[in-house]
Amino acid sequence: RGTFELVLQLLATMTEAIQGPCFNNQEFFVSQNVGESLTALMKTDYADLSGEQRWTLRQAAMTLMLSLLEGHMETGMISTLMQSLDMKEFVAVMDDQWLSWAKENGEDHDGSLLTESIELFKDIIKGMFVGLGTKDEFGDTLNLSCSIFIFLKSLLDMETLCFGDGEESTFVDRDGLTVTELFRSSASYRRLSKKISTIEIARHGKLERAYFRVPKVAKNNLQKESRDRLLQNVDRGGDGPRVADFFERCFNLLREIEFYEDMRRTRGLSLVYKFAPILDNVSLLLSFVMCLFLLFAVDSYNRTDIHLPPDLYKHFDGLGIFQIVLQCLLFVNFFFGPVRIHLAESWQNWVENQNKDAVQESRETLSIEPPQIDPKALENLPFFLKVFWTIFFLVTWSPLYQRGVFLSTAFLGYYVQPLFYCFQPLQIVGKSEQLINVVTSVTRNVKALLLTGCLLLVVVFIYTIIMYYYYHQYFYTDTGEYGDCTNLLRCLCTTLVNGLKSDGGMADHLTTPLGGKGLNAHWYGHLLWIFMFFIMIKIILLKLVFGIILDTFGELREQRDFIVEDQETKCFICGLPQADFDRVSPGGFEQHVEYEHQMWDYLFFMQYVSMKPSD
């Protein structure tokens, strides 16, 4: 016990001397039979040390062992290291640490319905009182098991690379056991393999494979919507821009992961976050049920006249209360999740714009003065301006209105008018990519649609002026009035409503036959007016509006098809086509993109590095 701190410092110093990597130091320590000492550290029970101290000592030993392999492809050195190790002891520690962690975290169950129900009940109780946040993943017992697994898997990769699948391996431990035999003797390596991921890193002109433990915080909090949004918006103009843009966007995802993990650590709120997808689906189903109630109960023009039996009306009332509760919970989840993330991204963009302005101002003065970048621009911003910009960021963000509509209609339907419930089923739009594209086809080119609509209104107004002064008599009725063209405003409304909705334009709305006034110049002028209205409004301008919508929808469909094809036929990371892997790789393209170049593993690695202790 008295030398515990000294041994830890010694292991840390040796690791620091090796990492980099430093090949000479690696070979020196292996030649000094460091493997035997590391085996002793792993094998000896050290009864005078606590369990945590034994774990710390073994973890430091494994860090040193992994450092001995870093960047090294000299088979002689690696073979010498292996022959100095008693790997059965390492495998025994790996299995023991895995079992200890699995029992502590409830991952040793058999997966039966009863066991899953018990675990769910435990999560509910835990979420109510302490939250469901992830513990320190670099201080638990699983980390040691992962380090041993990574050491063995790295040896297996080197063995395959250096000797191939058909040649006899020289990587055996002191008992003559190969890496494959050691894996097969383990009771936990299959479960551990699901906790480990790998990426490839180019270093010193060589491609290295790096294994790491996937942070649970990343897997738990990476939202499907965020993944889809990244795949939809990432730059696919080439292999370089695609990967660069992917990593740039990953920084936003990492911040999003941290925000959601804060929610998981908060008691009560963690349960709302955990069950939010279920609550959302229940709310949608409930909205359809309540609309069915209205469909069969409302049989009067009286808006409050809903004919339901008293007992059934109580159930309908209860559904309204339940919908309010659901929408409140979903809004709480929305406020502490997407709203906070949006504000954080907006403020980051605000700071970046301030820096860009400073750089641009420096350029305009021929860079005589360096850019006056304020590192504390946000901190120095007055409070009222922070409030103003925060409100501005929120009111210009459309998802807030979507969530607000569902919350407000739940209250309005219960307290004001049940017919407000008819807006609740609009939640279905967010459940389907096709429906989202339908809405996007209208909202994406809203500026072009508004401008075209203004042009349409101007043209209709011109036609209305002509009709009001020269052809209003064609609206003449038996009562002696000019019907729907008694003044210019009414005439404009009539032209807009009836002229646009009628198949034949204004001709379908006129009460007097075209030839009723005789074949004179006035009649021909009226005929030309009717014909030009049909050509300009019905055929040209309305078709322009529909064309913008249809072209946008077609563009979205082509974009989606391009993304799907690019994603399914080309590796996102290295950019090589599917045919190259199907021709030479044993597992083909699917094996490569799922286990070798899984794009999300690179995001997980960034999360892993950000969480890893600096020492």
Salt bridges, closest charged atoms under 4 A:
GLU27 OE2 - HIS72 NE2 3.55
ASP45 OD1 - ARG54 NE 3.88
GLU70 OE2 - ARG203 NH1 3.28
GLU104 OE2 - LYS135 NZ 3.64
GLU107 OE1 - LYS195 NZ 3.01
GLU116 OE2 - HIS109 ND1 3.99
GLU119 OE2 - LYS122 NZ 3.79
ASP123 OD2 - LYS274 NZ 3.94
ASP140 OD1 - ARG213 NH1 2.80
ASP157 OD1 - LYS153 NZ 2.74
ASP157 OD2 - ARG209 NH1 3.73
ASP175 OD2 - LYS88 NZ 3.46
GLU200 OE2 - ARG209 NH2 3.73
GLU200 OE1 - HIS597 NE2 2.62
GLU208 OE1 - ARG203 NH2 2.72
ASP228 OD2 - LYS224 NZ 2.77
ASP239 OD1 - ARG242 NH2 2.91
ASP245 OD2 - ARG249 NE 2.96
GLU256 OE1 - ARG229 NH2 3.64
GLU261 OE1 - ARG264 NE 3.55
GLU261 OE2 - ARG265 NE 3.82
ASP262 OD1 - ARG265 NH1 3.20
ASP280 OD2 - LYS431 NZ 2.83
ASP299 OD1 - HIS307 NE2 3.09
ASP305 OD2 - HIS307 NE2 2.87
ASP484 OD1 - ARG490 NH2 3.45
ASP484 OD2 - HIS509 NE2 3.30
GLU555 OE2 - ARG444 NH2 3.94
ASP561 OD1 - ARG560 NE 3.74
ASP566 OD2 - ARG236 NH1 2.51
ASP566 OD1 - LYS570 NZ 3.46
ASP580 OD1 - ARG583 NH2 3.05
GLU596 OE1 - HIS592 ND1 2.83
